[in-house]
Amino acid sequence: MSDDMFRPPINRAMRTLDRSFFQKRVPISAARIYNNQHISLCRKELEKSRDILMLERLQTVRPDPVSELANQGRKCLVLRPEIKHHGELPQMLVVL
């Protein structure tokens, strides 16, 4: 993974704070967990294979991006950007 993908941008000409300058949208895939009791098992396996996105200040377990499933309490595990999705369009992760 490119380490500079999540580094803050540099703009020395900015005199007033523009918060939108520090937001970055990253297309990313996530592994949907159908049974919340299996979250820890799936997370351990993904950590072993190094397929899960491990960054400071970023939760690897997030609510499902589909609102119907999120309302049911379903969760997803965020994967590295190099992992490509199959099926639906990837969700966008906002990194602050």
Helices and strands as residue ranges (DSSP letters): G 3-6, G 19-22, E 24-28, E 30-33, G 36-38, H 39-49, E 61-63, H 67-71, E 75-78, E 91-95
